[in-house]
Amino acid sequence: MAFPAPKPEDPQLPQVLLRSVDCQQGAVRAVRFNVDGNYFLSCGADKSLKLWSVTRGNLLKTYSGHGYEVLDADSSFDNSQLCSCSSDKTVILWDVASGQVTRKLRGHAGKVNCVQFNEEATVMLSGSIDGSVRCWDTRSRKQEPIQILDEARDSISSLKVAQHELLTGCVDGRVRRYDLRMGQLHVDFISSPITCVCFSADGQCTLSSSLDSTLRLLDKSTGELLGEYKGHQMKGYKLDCCLSSKDTHVLSCSEDGHVYCWDLVEGSLALKLPVGKAVVQSMSFHPSECLLLTAMEGRVQLWSNQSEATEETMDTDT
């Protein structure tokens, strides 16, 4: 006799506040999990970059070296290096353990909005208000970029690297995907300025958010529109969007103090997470667990689902 298979559980969403951290670095411009999700980075308006423990919420190190507010950061695959970018037009490569500046790279003509390592951390890619993406060799002492991609007609607001592909979002309303191995460029036109782009975990789709308060999920190879997600407010700020670690949900920051979370397939709003009364500036989803970081004004919040929150409470009591 065959028993019916158990009904799959609905994916849990991070809606329980585990911790709120006062970063003490002015407004937090960006918050990012590291590669394995054990640490997170906060980028401050006070020119500092800070490294925190996720489990305890305590500050591990402060990195100072930028001349103006820090706008984005990333950690290398082995957690030995960090890169950050700033309104001071520079990109900095840091040694995690010592907190020292390894390289300070100048070349962009305006503030640098976004930065990321490639998979092996041999190259840093930075996108700027000057409309260019610059690729920097992390192992060389040269001050010049190894490649400049200047197809954009306006500010580069966001970039993501996955294997041999680079995805950029631009204020000119275009999502550009560079196949660096084949030397090809694919362009999808979205009529509104793009604030954030990302790949899905399975690498088949791209997600972009734009200032018409809409998120769009596109098929990577054909450019076909697979889904539109609306309800949040994004009209004047550069805010983050992302997918959950298992590609079940689409998430976006909002100017009304919430994080909106939609079911990827159905497009229905699954969760409207109240973070506070100001703009949710930035967020980051844990690479494997149901954990979400949000940044509002000078604080970073860590959200989990209910079951994990209970475990966390029990751990602190023992």
Solvent accessible surface area in square Angstrom, and as a share of the most:
residue,aa,sasa,rsa
1,M,213,0.95
2,A,95,0.73
3,F,164,0.68
4,P,120,0.75
5,A,90,0.70
6,P,122,0.77
7,K,169,0.71
8,P,112,0.71
9,E,153,0.69
10,D,106,0.55
11,P,70,0.44
12,Q,95,0.42
13,L,18,0.09
14,P,0,0.00
15,Q,92,0.41
16,V,38,0.22
17,L,84,0.42
18,L,40,0.20
19,R,49,0.18
20,S,43,0.28
21,V,15,0.09
22,D,69,0.36
23,C,1,0.00
24,Q,141,0.63
25,Q,1,0.00
26,G,46,0.45
27,A,31,0.24
28,V,1,0.01
29,R,76,0.28
30,A,2,0.01
31,V,0,0.00
32,R,51,0.19
33,F,18,0.08
34,N,7,0.04
35,V,75,0.43
36,D,66,0.34
37,G,2,0.02
38,N,83,0.42
39,Y,78,0.30
40,F,5,0.02
41,L,0,0.00
42,S,0,0.00
43,C,0,0.00
44,G,0,0.00
45,A,33,0.26
46,D,66,0.34
47,K,97,0.41
48,S,8,0.05
49,L,0,0.00
50,K,20,0.08
51,L,18,0.09
52,W,14,0.05
53,S,13,0.09
54,V,7,0.04
55,T,101,0.59
56,R,190,0.69
57,G,11,0.11
58,N,69,0.36
59,L,75,0.38
60,L,79,0.39
61,K,66,0.28
62,T,57,0.33
63,Y,1,0.00
64,S,82,0.53
65,G,29,0.28
66,H,11,0.05
67,G,46,0.44
68,Y,126,0.48
69,E,34,0.15
70,V,0,0.00
71,L,29,0.14
72,D,11,0.06
73,A,3,0.02
74,D,30,0.15
75,S,6,0.04
76,S,1,0.00
77,F,117,0.49
78,D,77,0.40
79,N,44,0.22
80,S,51,0.33
81,Q,45,0.20
82,L,2,0.01
83,C,0,0.00
84,S,0,0.00
85,C,0,0.00
86,S,0,0.00
87,S,22,0.14
88,D,34,0.18
89,K,99,0.42
90,T,6,0.03
91,V,1,0.00
92,I,0,0.00
93,L,0,0.00
94,W,1,0.00
95,D,53,0.27
96,V,26,0.15
97,A,88,0.68
98,S,57,0.37
99,G,14,0.13
100,Q,119,0.53
101,V,61,0.35
102,T,56,0.32
103,R,9,0.03
104,K,57,0.24
105,L,1,0.00
106,R,154,0.56
107,G,36,0.35
108,H,9,0.04
109,A,79,0.61
110,G,10,0.10
111,K,79,0.34
112,V,0,0.00
113,N,12,0.06
114,C,6,0.04
115,V,5,0.03
116,Q,40,0.18
117,F,8,0.03
118,N,27,0.14
119,E,107,0.48
120,E,104,0.47
121,A,6,0.05
122,T,29,0.17
123,V,29,0.17
124,M,0,0.00
125,L,4,0.02
126,S,0,0.00
127,G,0,0.00
128,S,0,0.00
129,I,82,0.41
130,D,51,0.26
131,G,6,0.06
132,S,6,0.04
133,V,1,0.01
134,R,39,0.14
135,C,7,0.04
136,W,1,0.00
137,D,34,0.17
138,T,14,0.08
139,R,182,0.66
140,S,31,0.20
141,R,174,0.63
142,K,138,0.58
143,Q,90,0.40
144,E,113,0.50
145,P,28,0.17
146,I,103,0.52
147,Q,87,0.39
148,I,78,0.40
149,L,14,0.07
150,D,87,0.45
151,E,65,0.29
152,A,9,0.07
153,R,187,0.68
154,D,63,0.33
155,S,10,0.07
156,I,4,0.02
157,S,5,0.03
158,S,5,0.04
159,L,6,0.03
160,K,62,0.26
161,V,20,0.11
162,A,38,0.29
163,Q,134,0.60
164,H,52,0.23
165,E,14,0.06
166,L,0,0.00
167,L,1,0.00
168,T,1,0.01
169,G,0,0.00
170,C,0,0.00
171,V,56,0.32
172,D,27,0.14
173,G,2,0.02
174,R,82,0.30
175,V,3,0.02
176,R,11,0.04
177,R,22,0.08
178,Y,15,0.06
179,D,17,0.09
180,L,71,0.35
181,R,175,0.64
182,M,126,0.56
183,G,70,0.67
184,Q,86,0.38
185,L,68,0.34
186,H,74,0.33
187,V,71,0.41
188,D,42,0.22
189,F,127,0.53
190,I,11,0.05
191,S,92,0.59
192,S,12,0.08
193,P,45,0.28
194,I,2,0.01
195,T,6,0.03
196,C,6,0.04
197,V,0,0.00
198,C,11,0.07
199,F,28,0.12
200,S,7,0.05
201,A,78,0.60
202,D,89,0.46
203,G,23,0.22
204,Q,114,0.51
205,C,21,0.12
206,T,7,0.04
207,L,0,0.00
208,S,4,0.03
209,S,0,0.00
210,S,1,0.01
211,L,52,0.26
212,D,58,0.30
213,S,14,0.09
214,T,3,0.02
215,L,0,0.00
216,R,34,0.12
217,L,5,0.03
218,L,10,0.05
219,D,34,0.18
220,K,44,0.19
221,S,94,0.61
222,T,102,0.59
223,G,24,0.23
224,E,104,0.47
225,L,87,0.43
226,L,85,0.42
227,G,17,0.16
228,E,77,0.35
229,Y,2,0.01
230,K,121,0.51
231,G,53,0.51
232,H,6,0.03
233,Q,84,0.37
234,M,0,0.00
235,K,142,0.60
236,G,61,0.59
237,Y,105,0.40
238,K,83,0.35
239,L,1,0.00
240,D,11,0.06
241,C,5,0.03
242,C,20,0.12
243,L,17,0.08
244,S,9,0.06
245,S,30,0.19
246,K,151,0.64
247,D,26,0.14
248,T,46,0.27
249,H,10,0.05
250,V,0,0.00
251,L,2,0.01
252,S,0,0.00
253,C,0,0.00
254,S,0,0.00
255,E,37,0.17
256,D,43,0.22
257,G,0,0.00
258,H,41,0.18
259,V,2,0.01
260,Y,9,0.04
261,C,1,0.00
262,W,3,0.01
263,D,36,0.19
264,L,36,0.18
265,V,132,0.76
266,E,137,0.61
267,G,29,0.28
268,S,55,0.36
269,L,84,0.42
270,A,51,0.40
271,L,28,0.14
272,K,94,0.40
273,L,3,0.01
274,P,87,0.55
275,V,21,0.12
276,G,34,0.32
277,K,208,0.88
278,A,25,0.19
279,V,29,0.16
280,V,0,0.00
281,Q,37,0.16
282,S,1,0.01
283,M,5,0.02
284,S,16,0.10
285,F,27,0.11
286,H,7,0.03
287,P,63,0.40
288,S,69,0.44
289,E,83,0.37
290,C,22,0.13
291,L,14,0.07
292,L,1,0.00
293,L,0,0.00
294,T,0,0.00
295,A,0,0.00
296,M,14,0.06
297,E,111,0.50
298,G,21,0.20
299,R,100,0.37
300,V,1,0.00
301,Q,12,0.06
302,L,9,0.04
303,W,16,0.06
304,S,0,0.00
305,N,12,0.06
306,Q,115,0.51
307,S,63,0.41
308,E,46,0.21
309,A,11,0.08
310,T,74,0.43
311,E,103,0.46
312,E,47,0.21
313,T,81,0.47
314,M,122,0.54
315,D,99,0.51
316,T,104,0.60
317,D,116,0.60
318,T,151,0.88
